[in-house]
Amino acid sequence: MHFTLKQLKYFVSVVEEDSIVEAARKLHVSQPSISVGIKNLEEALDQQLLIRHHAQGVSLTPSGRRMYEKARELLRLSEELEQNSRTENELVSGTIAIGCFESAAPLYMPKLVAGFKKQYPDITLQLYDGEQHELMLGLHRGRFDLAFMYDLELGNSIVKEALNAPHRPYALLPASHPLAQQPSVTLKALSQEPMILLDVVPSRNYFIDIFRENGYYPKVAYSSPSIEMVRCMVGRELGFSVLVTRPRTDVTYDGTHLAQVDIEDQMPASTLVMVYLRNTEPTRATRLFIEYCRQADLSAQ
């Protein structure tokens, strides 16, 4: 018995989704089809690849772990072969799964997607936003082809390319606050005010460390994983915040006004980077998107 690419696709999807149910939903096929496909794959290879846990997903056997990496590579080569078999005059097609750090996604991704789709309308872009650890996990599990995040606490298993110049953090204040009328503020002055903390990793640690490394301790009054919630709470004069991402408007969702004020103290800047796995060869469609992003002008954002 021989295995098929469809069986490999079922297997890889189950591993990446950690669930037969979610893999079936992602691939738009029935759960029994997934189960039968993987069973036939195991029989063809004469190896058990997955351990099924009732109501708790699946886990890989040692053989399954080795097979997963080989299966991903075979599927990538299959897609590459299909794309390369087209004549030079045919349009490039394919699908790219892209993860983006959630606070930066609205500011950068729409511009990149809109520009890229004008050049390559037949390439499908699937967008996902999340916290950095979710994006890194998605990369390593093969859920994403590449991801966008800030250059903070990144490991050596990825290739990273800067997409804009390093950005210094700034203070976000209610427009009516006395400190908002100044050209710049100090961490000492901010440490006397209640802080609204953007509570996502690694941003949380980054913003707290900015104060601690300069000998101050912020008084965190509220925290939220949503940058717009943080902005709205600042707008309601509940405190200040420190951010890196700079939305182009000083008006919050609920109509209050904000001020972005530079911080005088020395502190590490942060850079938006594009990342992908070091030991994985991107598909042709992904390489085109990477090259487009290299040429894109994100410096003004």
VEXDOVEX-897419 format. One record per residue (C-alpha): residue in one letter; x, y, z. Coordinates in steps of 0.02 Angstrom, whole numbers, plus 50000, padded with zeros to 5 digits. Example, Ala and Ser with C-alpha at 12.3 -4.5 7.8 and 13.67 -1.06 7.14 Angstrom:
<atoms>
A506154977550390;S506844994750357;
</atoms>
This chain:
<atoms>
M500005000050000;H500635017549956;F500255033750047;T499545049049962;L499845067749974;K498065069650038;Q498455057950184;L500025068050223;K499005084050219;Y497745076650341;F499145071050456;V500055087850454;S498435097450484;V497975086650634;V499695089750711;E499625108450680;E497855110250746;D498135097650887;S496415090750849;I495545079950719;V493985090750740;E494925107050704;A495895099250560;A494265093550480;R493545110950500;K495095119050425;L495135107250274;H493235107150251;V493115088150259;S492255076250379;Q493085069850537;P492915051550480;S493845056050319;I495285063050422;S495315047950537;V495265035350394;G496595044850298;I497805044750445;K497415026450483;N497825021850303;L499425032250313;E499965022950469;E499615006350386;A500575011250230;L502085016350335;D501835002050460;Q502055014750601;Q500945022750731;L501075041550707;L499795048450829;I499155044451002;R497305048751016;H496755055951183;H494895055751215;A494265073651221;Q496065079951238;G496715080551061;V498185070550995;S500045068951025;L501465062950915;T502395046650938;P504285047450910;S503985040350736;G502605053250708;R503755067450758;R505045062150630;M503715059350497;Y502915076350530;E504475085850475;K504665074950320;A502815076450277;R502875095550288;E504365095750172;L503525084050047;L501965094950044;R503015110550020;L503955102449876;S502325096749800;E501615114449803;E503265121249735;L503255108649592;E501465113149548;Q501875131649545;N503485129449445;S502595118849316;R501615134049258;T502265143749109;E503115160349137;N501585169449068;E500385161949195;L499965170849355;V500755164749516;S499525157249639;G499605149249809;T499155152549991;I500205161350123;A499765160150307;I500375175650400;G500405178950587;C500555196550657;F500795203550831;E499055209550876;S499435227550926;A500435230650766;A499305221150645;P498025234950607;L499385247750573;Y500465237750453;M499575222650380;P498175231150279;K499445241750185;L500555226750148;V499105215750094;A498295229049983;G499925232849892;F500395214549870;K498675209449804;K498795222549667;Q500355213849602;Y499845195849637;P497935194649639;D497935175549628;I498925172949788;T497815170549940;L498385178550104;Q497715171150266;L497965183050414;Y498035178650598;D498465189950744;G499015185050918;E500305186951054;Q502125183451016;H502205166251096;E500685161050993;L501525166950834;M503145157950873;L502195141950913;G501235143750750;L502855145550653;H503635130050729;R502045119850706;G501905125050525;R500315135050547;F501145150850480;D502325153350334;L502995169150414;A502555181550550;F502745199850597;M503195205150774;Y504325216750872;D506145211950894;L505985207051077;E506495190651159;L506695181350994;G507695165150983;N508965158750858;S507825146550766;I507155160150651;V507735172250519;K507225190150557;E507235205250442;A506905223050501;L505465231750412;N505685249150483;A506875259550586;P506935256450774;H505515265450865;R505735273051037;P504305270851160;Y503245286151194;A502055291651331;L500195291651293;L499235304351396;P497505312151400;A497555327851292;S497015338051443;H498415331751558;P499725344851609;L501145333451550;A500335332551378;Q500705350951352;Q502585348051364;P503725343151217;S504395328451318;V504205319851486;T505325309951603;L505075292551674;K505215300351846;A503705311351812;L502725296951736;S503105285651884;Q502085297251994;E500535294451887;P499395278951875;M499885268051727;I498765258651604;L499845243851551;L499725235151382;D499695217551453;V500375206351314;V502025197051312;P503365202751278;S502705220751280;R502235219851464;N504005215451519;Y504765227951398;F503755242751464;I503995238251648;D505875235851622;I506015253151543;F505585260451714;R506535247951822;E508155249451725;N508095268151759;G507735265851944;Y505855268951942;Y504335258051975;P502725262051883;K501085262051977;V500045250251869;A498225254451900;Y497435244651757;S498015232751621;S497285226051460;P497885215451313;S496975227151193;I497885242651132;E496235251251098;M495605247551273;V497215255151341;R496975270551231;C495165272651284;M495595271251470;V496965284251448;G495725295251356;R494555293951506;E495955300951615;L496215284851712;G498095285751689;F499485286151559;S500245272351455;V501885268751367;L501765261651191;V502815258851035;T501475257050901;R500885274250846;P499115274550774;R498855288950653;T497405296350752;D497375304550923;V495525300750945;T494975284951036;Y493555273250990;D492405282451109;G492885299951051;T494115305851183;H495735314451135;L497515308851169;A499285315851160;Q500855306451110;V502345313651204;D504185308951184;I505115301851334;E506795309851377;D507645295251464;Q508795282851379;M507925266451336;P508035252551208;A507085255351046;S505995242150965;T505945236650782;L504585228050683;V505315212350604;M504745199250480;V505215181650538;Y505195164150465;L505995147650513;R507845146250478;N507825128150419;T506255128750312;E506265133650129;P504825145950094;T503635142349950;R503735152649792;A502215162949843;T502975166150015;R504625171549939;L503695184149831;F502835191349984;I504475192150080;E505285201649936;Y503795213449925;C503925217250112;R505775220850093;Q505365234449967;A503845241450058;D503995258550141;L503435256750322;S504605269950391;A503235282950415;Q502195271650526;
</atoms>
